[in-house]
Amino acid sequence: MLTISQRGHLMPASPIRKLVPFAEAAKKKGIKVYHLNIGQPDIETPKMVLDAVRNSDFSILEYSHSAGNESYRKKLVQYYESVGIQVDYNQIIVTTGGSEAILFGFMTCLDVGDEVIIPEPFYANYNGFAVEAGVHVVPITSRIETGFALPPIEDFEKAITPRTKAIVICNPNNPTGYSYTRSEMEQLKELIKKHNLYLFSDEAYREFTYDEKQVSAMHLQGVDENVIIMDTISKRYSACGGRIGAFVTKNKAVLDATMKFAQARLSPPSFAQIAAEAAVDLPADYFNTTKEEYRSRRDLIVQRLNAMQGVYCPNPGGAFYAMAKLPIDDSDKFCQWLLESFEYNGATLMLAPATGFYGTPGLGMQEVRLAYVLNLTAIDAAMNCLEQALKVYPGKTN
Amino acid sequence: MLTISQRGHLMPASPIRKLVPFAEAAKKKGIKVYHLNIGQPDIETPKMVLDAVRNSDFSILEYSHSAGNESYRKKLVQYYESVGIQVDYNQIIVTTGGSEAILFGFMTCLDVGDEVIIPEPFYANYNGFAVEAGVHVVPITSRIETGFALPPIEDFEKAITPRTKAIVICNPNNPTGYSYTRSEMEQLKELIKKHNLYLFSDEAYREFTYDEKQVSAMHLQGVDENVIIMDTISKRYSACGGRIGAFVTKNKAVLDATMKFAQARLSPPSFAQIAAEAAVDLPADYFNTTKEEYRSRRDLIVQRLNAMQGVYCPNPGGAFYAMAKLPIDDSDKFCQWLLESFEYNGATLMLAPATGFYGTPGLGMQEVRLAYVLNLTAIDAAMNCLEQALKVYPGKTN
């Protein structure tokens, strides 16, 4: 009999996607759906970035170098320099989105059966890449009561086994918006030194911090061999569809092995490398404008959420996500109910149930993730819907 | 200690790339190098395909659907119809190059430790994707004496074990240029039915056949559940850098599982999907012009090769590769020598040693692959170099 592989079965379905049919049904009924469920920013891609592609004049759409165009990697050196990271261009492998950088890290550094520790809640697709690489994810719980700060180092220590090879952090964090402090990063540094672990640092949201500047894993001294940055232009320049990321490390053995994976798939996309290279030359105030927009949205959504009875939303320091604890029985049921059975002034909202972001079963049942990727007016309207919904939801707990 | 994974060690380095430093050194000495080593066509990407991207007017470079834009998949249905393949748009998952389609197939259909049978010589990167998926490649030798026709079915039968899950073919073939006949495809059909195997059919070069039309695996009757096509626009429209391919099957369970892998990496590149969609509307004579160009090149290169003493080159029916047997001791040494120690009229040529395309150690030592991706004048000049080289190469065997 033709069979599907174990990993084909194990591979998790997207936790958000299962709600899509309900959103589509709501729209068919004429209900407006505010999408706070996904990380697709509504911010326009900078015109000069798109124009770089539109004004290109090559006549053959050729493979690029497997590590990405040399000219782009050299530009990236300037970019990293601007955020306090010193790397050489041959320490950068341009990847097909941040996704591929994560997969490459797992493939290169971990064997089938090895373990990777990830503070939960975490970006759900780490699970998928772990399944592809045959790697076990060991979650360490961070808690909404502490604003999702780094869990105590003792929790990591307890979870480390002889098969532990790496720790993954996302900083600032998706889904919590938490931005790790210098002190937390230093604690992680001591931990990876002590146990000889890799630190995979997903820094997709590097620029989007609202209180303190992001502390990159590459700002840590003395752990050059341990640190790998998984990067992407997706959120930075609102260029998600480009599928351009980067795998950055000073570990030569890791680079050499990863280059073989990069060569097998030939090259990252050529069009979007042109866009990404142009993006490095954006004016210095580009992020300021974008950040101010996100900050206003954060301030509004956090204020509105905390003003609702029984709701708690810690103030996220970065990214464009907020996690809120709601007075509900089950976040999956609630998010489905919002789409299936609720409307307020002809509208409802779509949220991401937090259960999909936890590795520990049963956690996140009262939490939802809100991506503030809509403008202030839309966020306000969506919060009106949520406020009303919490008053009438049959499974409310207060 | 920080370690590299077993697959990081096992992952093969590109068999061609190891010659690159020698080519670069030759160029630094002022020697012109004719590159017959790689599958990067010199044919221009059709202007209307590039213009579709250049004239696009979206303002946010968004994620596409994880299976690719619905509009593109619907266009692809028309394209497949034009080559005698009936599929529904939801039986197509747009991938990041043909590379990703191959990886998805291995990941979805084979478990770690399972076996896949591939007629050798074969596209070297199949090895890489097999390593990533933890799958064993079992090669079955096709021979230059038969023009690299399908090996006898008994050879497949002998190689099948309880762990055999799939057969991979590339049709027309890279590196041999061989185009499987209807009769060979029917034999494969009986084999996969008898043993319940998947047939992964890499049809990257579908349009490039010079004698008979290509027989697609999807032209076979009664094996809808077994067949998966791995496709790509790279060679078809000279659009290698777009990184757009397709995973096509009527097997619902395979599609559902593969969609989970597709969702984990979010989406294929957005820019190049626009290009690929436009390409479906190219005028019907587009392939005729391109094919005639490749056919003239094939005719010239095959004629020139067979006119050289001790050289044998079977006439390839498709793709843009020819495999030649040369009177030499070791193809790796010879290809390096061409770059390092030889020149004729200020020029030399770069070839791909065939050893990298065989899974069985020791095979291909007298064979090289020539990609006829240069114009007729350049091919002629390159053949002049080769003819001269074979007269003076210290390791010649006749």
HADDOCK unambig.tbl for C-alpha pairs under 7 A between the chains (distance, minus, plus):
assign (segid A and resid 1 and name CA) (segid B and resid 196 and name CA) 5.65 0.50 0.50
assign (segid A and resid 2 and name CA) (segid B and resid 196 and name CA) 5.88 0.50 0.50
assign (segid A and resid 2 and name CA) (segid B and resid 197 and name CA) 6.59 0.50 0.50
assign (segid A and resid 3 and name CA) (segid B and resid 109 and name CA) 6.60 0.50 0.50
assign (segid A and resid 4 and name CA) (segid B and resid 108 and name CA) 5.93 0.50 0.50
assign (segid A and resid 4 and name CA) (segid B and resid 109 and name CA) 4.91 0.50 0.50
assign (segid A and resid 4 and name CA) (segid B and resid 254 and name CA) 6.71 0.50 0.50
assign (segid A and resid 5 and name CA) (segid B and resid 108 and name CA) 5.45 0.50 0.50
assign (segid A and resid 5 and name CA) (segid B and resid 109 and name CA) 5.02 0.50 0.50
assign (segid A and resid 5 and name CA) (segid B and resid 110 and name CA) 5.13 0.50 0.50
assign (segid A and resid 5 and name CA) (segid B and resid 111 and name CA) 5.03 0.50 0.50
assign (segid A and resid 6 and name CA) (segid B and resid 111 and name CA) 6.32 0.50 0.50
assign (segid A and resid 8 and name CA) (segid B and resid 107 and name CA) 6.91 0.50 0.50
assign (segid A and resid 8 and name CA) (segid B and resid 108 and name CA) 4.92 0.50 0.50
assign (segid A and resid 8 and name CA) (segid B and resid 257 and name CA) 5.29 0.50 0.50
assign (segid A and resid 9 and name CA) (segid B and resid 257 and name CA) 6.91 0.50 0.50
assign (segid A and resid 11 and name CA) (segid B and resid 260 and name CA) 6.39 0.50 0.50
assign (segid A and resid 12 and name CA) (segid B and resid 260 and name CA) 6.73 0.50 0.50
assign (segid A and resid 13 and name CA) (segid B and resid 260 and name CA) 5.49 0.50 0.50
assign (segid A and resid 14 and name CA) (segid B and resid 263 and name CA) 6.71 0.50 0.50
assign (segid A and resid 40 and name CA) (segid B and resid 62 and name CA) 6.94 0.50 0.50
assign (segid A and resid 44 and name CA) (segid B and resid 59 and name CA) 5.68 0.50 0.50
assign (segid A and resid 44 and name CA) (segid B and resid 60 and name CA) 4.92 0.50 0.50
assign (segid A and resid 45 and name CA) (segid B and resid 59 and name CA) 6.15 0.50 0.50
assign (segid A and resid 45 and name CA) (segid B and resid 60 and name CA) 4.94 0.50 0.50
assign (segid A and resid 45 and name CA) (segid B and resid 61 and name CA) 6.24 0.50 0.50
assign (segid A and resid 53 and name CA) (segid B and resid 54 and name CA) 6.68 0.50 0.50
assign (segid A and resid 54 and name CA) (segid B and resid 53 and name CA) 6.69 0.50 0.50
assign (segid A and resid 54 and name CA) (segid B and resid 54 and name CA) 3.96 0.50 0.50
assign (segid A and resid 54 and name CA) (segid B and resid 55 and name CA) 6.66 0.50 0.50
assign (segid A and resid 55 and name CA) (segid B and resid 54 and name CA) 6.67 0.50 0.50
assign (segid A and resid 59 and name CA) (segid B and resid 44 and name CA) 5.67 0.50 0.50
assign (segid A and resid 59 and name CA) (segid B and resid 45 and name CA) 6.13 0.50 0.50
assign (segid A and resid 60 and name CA) (segid B and resid 44 and name CA) 4.92 0.50 0.50
assign (segid A and resid 60 and name CA) (segid B and resid 45 and name CA) 4.93 0.50 0.50
assign (segid A and resid 60 and name CA) (segid B and resid 238 and name CA) 6.94 0.50 0.50
assign (segid A and resid 60 and name CA) (segid B and resid 239 and name CA) 6.99 0.50 0.50
assign (segid A and resid 61 and name CA) (segid B and resid 45 and name CA) 6.22 0.50 0.50
assign (segid A and resid 61 and name CA) (segid B and resid 238 and name CA) 6.85 0.50 0.50
assign (segid A and resid 61 and name CA) (segid B and resid 239 and name CA) 4.87 0.50 0.50
assign (segid A and resid 61 and name CA) (segid B and resid 240 and name CA) 6.15 0.50 0.50
assign (segid A and resid 61 and name CA) (segid B and resid 241 and name CA) 5.13 0.50 0.50
assign (segid A and resid 61 and name CA) (segid B and resid 242 and name CA) 6.67 0.50 0.50
assign (segid A and resid 62 and name CA) (segid B and resid 40 and name CA) 6.94 0.50 0.50
assign (segid A and resid 62 and name CA) (segid B and resid 239 and name CA) 6.34 0.50 0.50
assign (segid A and resid 62 and name CA) (segid B and resid 240 and name CA) 5.25 0.50 0.50
assign (segid A and resid 62 and name CA) (segid B and resid 241 and name CA) 4.51 0.50 0.50
assign (segid A and resid 63 and name CA) (segid B and resid 240 and name CA) 5.28 0.50 0.50
assign (segid A and resid 63 and name CA) (segid B and resid 241 and name CA) 4.13 0.50 0.50
assign (segid A and resid 64 and name CA) (segid B and resid 241 and name CA) 6.43 0.50 0.50
assign (segid A and resid 99 and name CA) (segid B and resid 265 and name CA) 5.40 0.50 0.50
assign (segid A and resid 107 and name CA) (segid B and resid 8 and name CA) 6.92 0.50 0.50
assign (segid A and resid 108 and name CA) (segid B and resid 4 and name CA) 5.93 0.50 0.50
assign (segid A and resid 108 and name CA) (segid B and resid 5 and name CA) 5.47 0.50 0.50
assign (segid A and resid 108 and name CA) (segid B and resid 7 and name CA) 6.99 0.50 0.50
assign (segid A and resid 108 and name CA) (segid B and resid 8 and name CA) 4.93 0.50 0.50
assign (segid A and resid 109 and name CA) (segid B and resid 3 and name CA) 6.61 0.50 0.50
assign (segid A and resid 109 and name CA) (segid B and resid 4 and name CA) 4.91 0.50 0.50
assign (segid A and resid 109 and name CA) (segid B and resid 5 and name CA) 5.04 0.50 0.50
assign (segid A and resid 110 and name CA) (segid B and resid 5 and name CA) 5.13 0.50 0.50
assign (segid A and resid 111 and name CA) (segid B and resid 5 and name CA) 5.02 0.50 0.50
assign (segid A and resid 111 and name CA) (segid B and resid 6 and name CA) 6.32 0.50 0.50
assign (segid A and resid 125 and name CA) (segid B and resid 264 and name CA) 5.27 0.50 0.50
assign (segid A and resid 128 and name CA) (segid B and resid 264 and name CA) 5.79 0.50 0.50
assign (segid A and resid 196 and name CA) (segid B and resid 1 and name CA) 5.63 0.50 0.50
assign (segid A and resid 196 and name CA) (segid B and resid 2 and name CA) 5.86 0.50 0.50
assign (segid A and resid 197 and name CA) (segid B and resid 2 and name CA) 6.58 0.50 0.50
assign (segid A and resid 238 and name CA) (segid B and resid 60 and name CA) 6.94 0.50 0.50
assign (segid A and resid 238 and name CA) (segid B and resid 61 and name CA) 6.86 0.50 0.50
assign (segid A and resid 239 and name CA) (segid B and resid 60 and name CA) 6.99 0.50 0.50
assign (segid A and resid 239 and name CA) (segid B and resid 61 and name CA) 4.88 0.50 0.50
assign (segid A and resid 239 and name CA) (segid B and resid 62 and name CA) 6.36 0.50 0.50
assign (segid A and resid 240 and name CA) (segid B and resid 61 and name CA) 6.13 0.50 0.50
assign (segid A and resid 240 and name CA) (segid B and resid 62 and name CA) 5.25 0.50 0.50
assign (segid A and resid 240 and name CA) (segid B and resid 63 and name CA) 5.28 0.50 0.50
assign (segid A and resid 241 and name CA) (segid B and resid 61 and name CA) 5.12 0.50 0.50
assign (segid A and resid 241 and name CA) (segid B and resid 62 and name CA) 4.51 0.50 0.50
assign (segid A and resid 241 and name CA) (segid B and resid 63 and name CA) 4.12 0.50 0.50
assign (segid A and resid 241 and name CA) (segid B and resid 64 and name CA) 6.43 0.50 0.50
assign (segid A and resid 241 and name CA) (segid B and resid 269 and name CA) 5.69 0.50 0.50
assign (segid A and resid 241 and name CA) (segid B and resid 270 and name CA) 4.90 0.50 0.50
assign (segid A and resid 242 and name CA) (segid B and resid 61 and name CA) 6.66 0.50 0.50
assign (segid A and resid 242 and name CA) (segid B and resid 269 and name CA) 5.47 0.50 0.50
assign (segid A and resid 242 and name CA) (segid B and resid 270 and name CA) 5.95 0.50 0.50
assign (segid A and resid 242 and name CA) (segid B and resid 271 and name CA) 6.80 0.50 0.50
assign (segid A and resid 243 and name CA) (segid B and resid 269 and name CA) 5.49 0.50 0.50
assign (segid A and resid 254 and name CA) (segid B and resid 4 and name CA) 6.70 0.50 0.50
assign (segid A and resid 257 and name CA) (segid B and resid 8 and name CA) 5.28 0.50 0.50
assign (segid A and resid 257 and name CA) (segid B and resid 9 and name CA) 6.92 0.50 0.50
assign (segid A and resid 260 and name CA) (segid B and resid 11 and name CA) 6.41 0.50 0.50
assign (segid A and resid 260 and name CA) (segid B and resid 12 and name CA) 6.74 0.50 0.50
assign (segid A and resid 260 and name CA) (segid B and resid 13 and name CA) 5.49 0.50 0.50
assign (segid A and resid 263 and name CA) (segid B and resid 14 and name CA) 6.73 0.50 0.50
assign (segid A and resid 264 and name CA) (segid B and resid 125 and name CA) 5.26 0.50 0.50
assign (segid A and resid 264 and name CA) (segid B and resid 128 and name CA) 5.78 0.50 0.50
assign (segid A and resid 265 and name CA) (segid B and resid 99 and name CA) 5.41 0.50 0.50
assign (segid A and resid 269 and name CA) (segid B and resid 241 and name CA) 5.69 0.50 0.50
assign (segid A and resid 269 and name CA) (segid B and resid 242 and name CA) 5.47 0.50 0.50
assign (segid A and resid 269 and name CA) (segid B and resid 243 and name CA) 5.52 0.50 0.50
assign (segid A and resid 269 and name CA) (segid B and resid 269 and name CA) 6.95 0.50 0.50
assign (segid A and resid 270 and name CA) (segid B and resid 241 and name CA) 4.90 0.50 0.50
assign (segid A and resid 270 and name CA) (segid B and resid 242 and name CA) 5.94 0.50 0.50
assign (segid A and resid 271 and name CA) (segid B and resid 242 and name CA) 6.78 0.50 0.50
assign (segid A and resid 271 and name CA) (segid B and resid 271 and name CA) 6.59 0.50 0.50
